[in-house]
Amino acid sequence: MLLIFGGTTEGRIAIQVAEEAEKPFLYSTFGLEQRINLVHGLRITGAMEAADMIRCIDNQGVRLIVDAAHPFALNLHRNIEQAASERQVPVIRLERNYDMPTTHNDDIVYVNDYQEALTYLNSVPRRKVLFLTGLHTIPKFQDYWQPIPERCFFRILNRDESRAKALSYGIPESQLLYFNEANHDEELYHLPTPTPDLVVSKESGKSGYFASKVEYARQVGATLLVIRRPPLSEAWTEVSGPWGLRLAIERLYPDFFDLHCGYTTGSCATAAAKAATLRLFGKDVDDALPIHLPDGEQIRIPIHISTPDGYAEVIKMAGDDPDVTQGRIVAASVRLTHEYGITFRAGVGVGTVTLPGLGLPVGGPAINKVPREMITYEVMGLLNRYAPHRGAEVTISVPDGEELAAKTFNPRLGVVGGISIIGTSGIVKPFSHEAFVSSIRKEMQVAQAMGEQRIILNSGARSLKTMQDLYPDASNNAFIHYGNFIGEALKLTQELSVGKVALGLMIGKAVKLAEGHADTHSRKVQMNKDFVCELAHQSGCSNEIRDHIQLIVMARELLEILPPDSPFYETLLSHCTRICQQYYSAGSLTLYLIHDKGHVIATRHLNNTNKQPIII
């Protein structure tokens, strides 16, 4: 069992990650104020002391704790630390993003706790103070606001339960200000109170709108008094977002997710380039380095080797995705230059682009846009710190890359000499769907860049041979393998404004598509014999044929039951055409139903300008 302590924005993130496992988990909050929907989770409410947590661990078989509670929930954190220590249960701390000012400025004063905050408040003359520290901090400042309450205002959530709790603390209702989280930034500038001389806030991070509070205080000319977030146990694993949390859960509780995530080659290249740059400047490199994903989240990637001459290696970890680079070395060499900026070079095993359409310069290294941006962000950050006005040449290598490239789509995409450094999220999800569809997109873009007017889709080797015979004048780039993703491939032709599309179908995929399944993978959908019998009925087939259909195991057996001129095939293809229209309506679509022996059984053409199917 996984136990999550939440009640915060981070708690919602933890829920989303845990729900992906489709397994039971526990979600604990102090009260019911946070409105959430749990599918596989069980909610626990009420304060939990260390003894309560220990009982929960023992009774529920808790193997991992995720602390996603508010950073200032000190008593809760202490109880978690005690219970986890006694039962030897690991803890992941899902921390907020604190990429904010943390040093003393003329208009920002930091203190370590509430007592230091009170000392500061009493040391300086103030007329109006705005507290943005939350409902439960009202009693902590009672010694300051109680003598002269009209000089202090507390902003709390606009909820009946919050209002009642605040009044129970003794604060006059006239000193309460209300806000809705959805309009936080806008409401902060329209508070019904005189301009404050001092604003008090906790170091609440991005999800606590800390940046807005800093900006507000500066705009109204007030000093900002900030209470630093309290330190948490150094024994805990700290992460700062959903991907880091998922990876940490997979490491500390391997059985919770059936399939595990990994890193893209782009993330590996980024970590290697950062490590190589650090070593070039004589800096030490830890066993794992933090890098920023495209969405801003930081994750840590293990470094295999790094040397003082600006070289580093990372071992690719693809999780359970069927990736040819799993366990292979992704390396980076960094050399300083006098020209500001980053220049990329393809080392051993990284391909060179020879065709247009990939969004990369022809003749340049096959390092895609997002990995380039990730590497540039990390390396330029170090250059600006240690060697301002200098640039760097970054060479990415994959020693086994040329051999591995033969197992990828690279030869068809015009990438020669090695693999591509890819990745749009920085993380490899434990499914090959996304990678496969991304490859289809790239193949189509290359075909368009080469001037192809028609995209010819096929399901595999047998249908490819037939489609090549049907379109002998088309170049190899026009023929694209859709696997099981018929709907995704057609959506891409629509998105890319392809004017002409030809689609080759074998009988097995056709009977699934006709019923409305545009992803025909056997793990998702099986042949529905009742539906096939209904098609046979619509086609005028005899009762004997329909009884025979109920006995078949594989769809290809239909080719033995029904003669080549059976109207069944036309009926089947008409249903396929209707489904395909839902995904592609940009131009001319031709469907071919192909026999196992390679000849075409039926053809159907649809001109989407007038939506009229034509039987050929």
C-alpha positions in Angstrom: 0.0 0.0 0.0 1.1 3.6 -0.8 0.2 6.3 1.8 0.0 9.9 0.6 -0.4 12.9 3.0 -1.9 15.8 1.0 -4.5 18.4 1.2 -2.5 20.7 -1.1 -1.8 21.3 -4.8 1.1 18.8 -4.5 -1.4 16.3 -3.0 -3.4 16.5 -6.2 -0.3 15.9 -8.2 0.5 12.8 -6.1 -3.1 11.5 -6.6 -2.7 11.8 -10.4 0.5 9.9 -10.4 -0.8 7.2 -8.0 -4.0 6.7 -10.0 -1.9 5.7 -13.1 -1.0 2.5 -11.3 -4.7 1.5 -11.2 -4.0 0.0 -7.7 -5.4 0.9 -4.2 -3.7 3.7 -2.3 -4.4 5.8 0.8 -4.9 9.6 0.7 -4.8 11.4 4.1 -6.0 15.0 4.8 -6.6 16.9 7.9 -10.2 17.7 6.9 -12.6 17.6 4.0 -12.0 21.1 2.6 -10.0 19.8 -0.4 -12.5 18.5 -3.0 -11.0 15.6 -4.9 -12.2 12.6 -6.9 -10.5 9.3 -6.2 -10.9 6.2 -8.4 -8.5 3.7 -6.8 -7.6 5.7 -3.7 -9.2 5.6 -0.2 -9.5 8.9 1.6 -8.6 9.2 5.3 -9.5 12.4 7.2 -8.5 13.7 10.6 -5.2 14.5 12.4 -2.8 11.6 12.6 -0.3 11.4 15.4 2.8 9.2 15.1 1.1 6.3 16.8 -1.9 6.5 14.4 0.5 6.4 11.5 2.3 3.4 12.9 -1.0 1.6 13.3 -2.0 2.5 9.7 1.4 1.2 8.4 1.0 -2.1 10.3 -2.7 -2.6 9.4 -2.6 -1.5 5.8 0.8 -2.9 4.9 2.2 0.5 3.9 5.5 0.2 2.1 6.0 3.8 1.0 4.9 7.2 2.3 4.6 10.3 0.1 4.6 13.6 2.0 2.8 16.1 -0.2 1.4 18.1 2.7 2.0 21.9 3.3 5.6 22.7 3.9 4.7 24.5 7.2 2.7 21.5 8.6 5.5 20.9 11.1 3.7 18.6 13.5 2.6 16.4 10.6 6.2 16.2 9.2 7.6 15.3 12.6 5.0 12.5 13.0 5.7 11.1 9.6 9.4 11.2 10.3 8.9 9.3 13.6 6.5 6.7 12.3 8.6 6.1 9.1 11.8 5.7 11.2 10.2 3.2 13.6 8.8 1.1 10.9 11.6 1.6 8.4 9.3 2.8 5.7 10.9 5.1 3.0 9.5 8.6 2.5 9.3 10.7 -0.6 8.8 14.5 -0.1 6.9 16.0 -3.0 8.3 19.5 -2.6 7.1 22.8 -4.1 8.9 24.8 -6.7 11.0 27.4 -4.8 12.7 29.0 -7.8 12.2 32.4 -6.1 14.4 35.0 -4.3 15.9 33.6 -1.1 18.4 36.2 -0.1 17.9 39.5 1.8 17.0 42.4 -0.4 16.2 46.0 0.6 12.5 45.2 0.3 12.5 41.5 1.4 13.3 40.4 4.9 13.6 36.6 5.7 13.2 35.1 9.2 13.4 31.5 10.3 10.1 31.1 12.2 7.0 32.8 13.6 8.8 33.9 16.8 11.5 35.7 14.8 8.6 37.2 12.7 7.0 38.6 15.9 10.3 40.0 17.0 10.7 41.8 13.7 7.1 43.2 13.7 7.6 44.6 17.2 10.9 46.1 16.3 9.7 48.4 13.6 6.9 51.0 13.6 4.1 50.0 11.2 0.7 51.4 10.5 -0.9 48.7 8.3 0.2 45.0 8.1 -1.3 42.5 5.6 -0.9 38.9 6.6 -0.9 36.4 3.6 0.2 33.6 5.9 -3.1 31.7 6.0 -6.0 30.9 8.3 -4.2 28.8 10.9 -1.4 31.4 11.5 -3.9 33.9 13.0 -3.3 32.6 16.6 0.5 32.7 16.0 0.4 36.5 15.6 -2.2 37.1 18.3 0.2 39.0 20.6 0.7 41.5 17.7 -2.8 42.0 16.3 -4.8 41.7 19.5 -3.8 45.0 21.1 -4.6 47.0 17.9 -6.6 44.7 15.6 -7.5 47.5 13.1 -3.9 47.7 12.0 -3.8 44.1 10.8 -5.6 42.3 8.0 -5.6 38.5 7.4 -6.5 37.1 4.0 -8.2 33.7 4.1 -10.1 31.4 1.7 -13.7 32.5 1.0 -15.3 29.4 2.7 -17.8 29.2 5.5 -15.7 26.8 7.5 -12.6 29.1 7.1 -14.6 32.1 8.2 -16.0 30.3 11.3 -12.5 29.1 12.3 -11.0 32.6 11.9 -13.7 34.1 14.1 -13.2 31.4 16.7 -9.6 32.7 17.1 -11.0 36.0 18.2 -10.1 38.1 15.2 -12.7 40.7 14.3 -14.6 39.9 11.1 -13.8 43.5 9.8 -10.1 42.4 9.7 -10.7 39.4 7.4 -10.2 39.5 3.6 -11.4 36.8 1.3 -10.1 35.3 -1.9 -10.8 32.5 -4.3 -7.8 30.4 -5.4 -8.9 30.6 -9.1 -8.5 34.4 -9.1 -5.6 34.7 -6.7 -3.3 37.0 -8.7 -6.1 39.4 -9.8 -7.7 39.7 -6.4 -4.4 40.4 -4.7 -4.3 43.8 -6.4 -8.0 44.7 -5.5 -8.0 44.1 -1.8 -10.5 46.3 0.1 -7.9 47.6 2.5 -5.6 50.6 2.7 -2.2 50.0 1.1 -0.1 48.0 3.6 3.2 49.2 4.9 4.3 45.6 5.5 3.2 42.3 4.0 3.9 39.1 5.8 4.1 35.8 3.9 5.4 32.3 4.3 8.0 31.0 1.8 5.2 29.3 0.0 6.7 28.5 -3.4 5.1 28.5 -6.8 1.9 26.7 -5.8 1.6 29.2 -2.9 1.7 32.2 -5.3 4.9 33.5 -3.7 6.1 35.3 -6.8 2.8 37.2 -6.9 3.2 38.2 -3.3 6.7 39.5 -4.0 5.5 41.5 -7.0 2.5 42.9 -5.1 4.6 44.1 -2.1 7.1 45.8 -4.5 4.3 47.5 -6.5 2.6 48.9 -3.4 6.0 49.9 -1.9 5.7 47.6 1.2 8.4 45.6 2.9 7.9 41.9 2.5 8.5 39.8 5.6 9.1 36.2 4.7 9.1 33.2 7.0 11.4 30.6 5.6 10.1 27.1 5.0 11.2 24.7 7.8 13.9 22.1 6.9 12.7 18.5 6.6 14.5 15.1 7.1 17.6 14.7 5.0 16.8 10.9 4.9 13.8 11.5 2.7 13.9 11.5 -1.1 12.9 14.9 -2.3 11.3 15.4 -5.7 9.6 18.5 -7.3 7.0 17.2 -9.7 5.1 14.3 -11.2 7.9 12.7 -13.2 10.3 12.8 -10.3 7.6 11.4 -8.0 6.8 8.6 -10.5 10.5 7.7 -10.9 11.0 7.7 -7.1 8.0 5.5 -6.4 9.3 3.0 -9.1 12.7 2.9 -7.4 11.4 2.7 -3.7 8.3 0.6 -4.3 9.0 -1.3 -7.6 5.8 -3.4 -7.5 3.4 -0.4 -7.4 3.6 0.3 -11.1 3.4 -2.6 -13.5 5.5 -0.8 -16.1 8.3 1.6 -15.4 9.3 4.9 -16.9 12.8 5.9 -18.2 14.7 8.8 -19.7 14.8 9.9 -23.3 18.1 10.1 -25.2 17.7 13.9 -25.0 17.6 13.8 -21.2 20.7 11.5 -21.1 22.6 13.8 -23.5 21.6 16.8 -21.4 22.9 15.2 -18.2 26.1 14.1 -19.9 26.7 17.6 -21.4 26.1 19.3 -18.0 28.5 16.9 -16.3 31.1 17.4 -19.0 30.8 21.2 -18.6 31.1 21.1 -14.9 34.3 18.9 -15.1 35.7 21.3 -17.7 35.5 24.0 -15.1 37.1 21.8 -12.4 33.9 21.2 -10.5 33.0 18.0 -8.8 30.1 15.9 -10.2 27.8 13.9 -8.0 26.6 10.4 -8.8 23.4 12.0 -10.2 22.9 15.5 -11.6 19.7 17.5 -11.7 18.5 18.6 -15.1 15.4 20.6 -16.1 12.7 18.8 -18.1 10.9 20.9 -20.8 8.1 21.6 -18.5 10.5 23.1 -15.9 10.5 20.2 -13.4 13.9 19.0 -12.1 14.8 15.3 -12.1 18.2 13.7 -11.2 19.9 11.4 -13.7 22.8 9.1 -12.7 26.2 9.9 -14.3 28.3 6.9 -15.3 31.6 8.6 -16.0 33.0 12.1 -16.1 36.5 13.3 -16.8 38.4 16.6 -16.3 38.8 17.1 -20.0 35.1 17.8 -20.5 33.7 14.3 -21.2 30.9 12.4 -19.5 28.7 9.4 -20.1 25.2 8.4 -19.0 23.7 4.9 -19.3 20.4 5.1 -21.0 17.5 3.8 -18.9 14.4 3.4 -20.9 12.2 1.7 -18.3 9.8 -0.9 -19.8 9.5 0.9 -23.2 10.9 -1.3 -26.0 13.8 1.1 -26.8 16.8 0.0 -28.8 19.1 2.3 -26.8 18.2 0.7 -23.4 21.4 0.2 -21.4 23.6 1.9 -24.0 26.0 4.8 -23.5 25.0 8.4 -24.4 28.1 10.6 -24.1 29.0 14.3 -24.4 32.2 16.1 -25.1 32.3 19.9 -24.4 34.9 22.4 -25.7 34.9 26.1 -25.0 34.7 28.5 -27.9 35.0 32.3 -28.2 31.7 32.7 -29.9 28.8 33.1 -27.5 26.2 30.3 -27.7 26.1 26.5 -28.3 27.2 24.7 -31.4 26.2 21.0 -31.8 28.2 18.3 -33.4 27.4 14.7 -34.2 29.9 12.3 -32.6 30.2 8.6 -33.2 26.8 6.9 -33.5 24.7 10.0 -33.9 23.2 10.4 -37.3 23.4 13.2 -39.8 20.3 14.7 -41.4 20.2 14.2 -45.2 16.5 15.0 -46.0 14.3 17.9 -45.3 11.1 17.7 -43.2 12.5 16.9 -39.8 12.8 20.5 -38.7 16.6 20.2 -38.6 19.3 21.6 -41.0 20.2 19.1 -43.7 23.8 18.1 -43.1 23.6 18.8 -39.4 23.5 16.4 -36.4 20.3 14.6 -35.7 19.7 16.2 -32.4 16.1 17.2 -32.2 14.8 20.6 -31.1 13.8 19.9 -27.6 17.0 18.1 -26.6 18.9 21.0 -28.1 16.9 23.4 -25.9 17.5 21.3 -22.8 21.2 21.0 -23.4 21.5 24.8 -24.2 19.7 25.7 -21.0 22.0 23.6 -18.7 25.3 24.4 -20.5 24.6 28.1 -21.0 23.7 28.4 -17.3 27.1 27.1 -16.4 28.9 29.2 -19.0 27.2 32.4 -17.7 28.3 31.5 -14.2 31.9 30.4 -14.8 32.9 31.8 -18.2 30.7 34.8 -19.2 30.8 35.7 -22.9 32.2 32.3 -23.9 30.4 29.6 -25.9 30.7 25.9 -26.2 30.8 23.1 -28.8 28.9 20.1 -27.6 29.4 16.8 -29.3 27.0 14.0 -28.5 28.0 10.4 -29.2 26.4 7.0 -28.9 29.1 4.4 -29.4 26.7 1.7 -30.7 24.5 4.2 -32.5 25.2 3.2 -36.1 24.4 -0.4 -35.4 21.2 0.5 -33.4 20.0 2.9 -36.1 19.3 0.0 -38.4 16.5 -1.1 -36.0 14.8 2.3 -36.1 13.0 4.5 -38.6 16.1 6.6 -39.2 17.1 5.2 -42.6 13.6 5.9 -43.9 13.8 9.5 -42.5 17.1 10.2 -44.2 19.2 10.1 -41.0 22.4 8.3 -41.8 25.3 7.2 -39.7 23.6 6.7 -36.4 20.5 7.3 -34.2 18.7 10.5 -33.4 18.8 12.3 -30.1 15.1 12.7 -29.4 12.5 13.3 -26.7 9.8 15.9 -26.3 9.0 15.5 -22.6 12.4 14.2 -21.4 10.7 11.1 -20.0 10.1 7.8 -21.8 6.6 6.6 -20.8 6.2 2.8 -20.4 4.3 2.5 -23.7 5.6 2.6 -27.2 2.4 4.2 -28.5 3.7 7.8 -28.3 7.1 7.0 -29.9 5.5 5.0 -32.7 3.0 7.8 -33.6 5.8 10.4 -33.4 7.7 8.3 -35.9 4.7 8.2 -38.2 4.5 12.0 -38.0 8.1 12.5 -38.9 7.9 10.1 -41.9 4.9 12.0 -43.2 6.7 15.3 -42.8 9.7 14.0 -44.7 7.4 12.7 -47.5 5.8 16.1 -47.8 9.2 17.8 -47.8 10.2 15.6 -50.6 7.2 16.7 -52.6 5.0 13.6 -52.2 1.3 14.5 -52.8 -0.1 11.1 -51.6 0.6 9.3 -48.4 0.3 5.5 -48.7 -0.4 3.8 -45.4 0.2 0.1 -44.9 0.0 -2.3 -41.9 3.1 -4.4 -42.6 5.3 -6.2 -45.1 2.5 -8.0 -47.0 0.3 -4.9 -47.4 3.3 -2.8 -48.3 4.2 -5.1 -51.2 0.7 -4.8 -52.6 0.5 -1.0 -52.1 3.9 -0.6 -53.9 2.5 -2.6 -56.8 -0.5 -0.3 -56.9 1.6 2.9 -56.8 4.8 2.0 -58.7 5.6 5.7 -59.3 5.6 6.7 -55.7 8.9 7.0 -53.9 9.8 5.0 -50.8 9.1 8.0 -48.6 5.4 7.9 -49.5 4.9 4.4 -48.0 4.3 4.7 -44.2 3.7 1.8 -41.8 0.8 2.5 -39.4 1.1 -0.7 -37.3 -2.1 -0.8 -35.3 -2.6 3.0 -35.2 -5.0 3.5 -38.1 -6.9 6.4 -36.4 -3.7 8.1 -35.3 -2.2 7.9 -38.7 -5.3 9.3 -40.4 -5.5 12.1 -37.9 -1.9 13.0 -38.7 -2.7 13.2 -42.5 -5.6 15.5 -41.6 -3.4 17.6 -39.3 -0.7 17.9 -42.0 -3.2 18.7 -44.7 -2.4 15.7 -46.9 -4.6 15.9 -50.0 -4.5 12.2 -51.0 -4.4 9.2 -48.8 -4.3 5.5 -49.7 -4.9 2.9 -47.0 -4.1 -0.8 -47.3 -6.0 -3.2 -44.9 -5.6 -6.8 -44.2 -8.7 -8.7 -43.2 -7.9 -9.0 -39.5 -7.5 -5.3 -39.0 -10.5 -4.5 -41.3 -13.0 -6.4 -39.1 -11.9 -4.5 -36.0 -11.8 -1.1 -37.8 -15.3 -1.7 -39.3 -16.7 -2.1 -35.8 -15.2 1.3 -34.8 -11.8 0.3 -33.3 -9.2 2.6 -34.9 -6.5 1.1 -32.7 -6.4 -2.6 -33.7 -3.9 -4.0 -31.2 -4.9 -7.4 -29.9 -4.4 -6.4 -26.3 -7.1 -3.8 -26.8 -9.7 -5.4 -29.0 -10.5 -8.9 -30.3 -12.5 -9.9 -33.3 -16.2 -9.7 -32.5 -17.7 -12.7 -34.3 -21.3 -11.5 -33.6 -20.4 -8.2 -35.4 -18.9 -10.2 -38.3 -22.1 -12.3 -38.5 -24.1 -9.1 -38.7 -22.0 -7.9 -41.6 -22.6 -11.3 -43.3 -26.3 -10.9 -42.7 -26.2 -7.4 -44.2 -24.4 -8.8 -47.2 -27.1 -11.5 -47.8 -24.9 -14.4 -46.8 -26.6 -17.7 -45.9 -27.3 -19.0 -42.4 -24.8 -21.7 -43.1 -22.1 -19.1 -43.7 -23.0 -17.2 -40.5 -22.9 -20.4 -38.5 -19.5 -21.2 -39.9 -18.3 -17.7 -39.0 -19.1 -18.4 -35.3 -16.7 -21.3 -35.4 -13.6 -19.4 -36.7 -10.7 -18.4 -34.5 -8.8 -16.0 -36.8 -10.3 -13.4 -39.1 -8.1 -14.7 -42.0 -10.3 -17.8 -42.0 -13.0 -15.6 -43.6 -11.0 -15.7 -46.8 -11.5 -19.5 -46.9 -15.2 -19.4 -46.1 -16.2 -16.6 -48.5 -15.3 -16.5 -52.2 -13.4 -13.4 -53.6 -16.6 -12.0 -55.2 -18.7 -12.2 -52.0 -20.6 -8.9 -51.3 -19.4 -9.3 -47.7 -16.1 -7.7 -48.5 -17.8 -4.6 -50.0 -20.0 -4.3 -46.9 -16.9 -4.7 -44.7 -15.0 -2.0 -46.5 -18.0 0.4 -46.5 -18.0 0.2 -42.7 -14.3 0.8 -42.6 -14.7 3.8 -44.8 -17.3 5.3 -42.5 -14.9 5.0 -39.5 -12.0 6.5 -41.5 -14.1 9.5 -42.4 -14.2 10.4 -38.7 -10.4 10.8 -38.7 -9.7 12.1 -42.2 -11.8 14.6 -44.2 -9.1 16.7 -45.8 -9.2 15.3 -49.3 -9.2 12.0 -51.3 -9.2 8.7 -49.4 -8.8 5.3 -51.1 -9.1 2.0 -49.1 -7.9 -1.3 -50.3 -8.9 -4.6 -48.7 -5.9 -7.0 -49.3 -6.0 -10.8 -49.4 -3.3 -12.7 -47.5 -2.0 -13.8 -50.9 -1.4 -10.2 -51.9 -4.2 -9.3 -54.3 -6.9 -6.7 -53.7 -10.3 -8.1 -52.8 -12.2 -4.8 -52.7 -11.6 -1.1 -53.1 -13.5 2.0 -52.0 -12.8 5.6 -52.8 -14.0 8.6 -50.9 -13.7 12.2 -52.2 -14.1 14.2 -49.1 -14.9 17.4 -51.0 -18.3 15.9 -51.7 -18.4 13.0 -49.1 -19.5 10.6 -51.8 -18.1 7.1 -51.6 -17.4 5.4 -55.0 -17.3 1.6 -55.3 -14.6 0.7 -57.8 
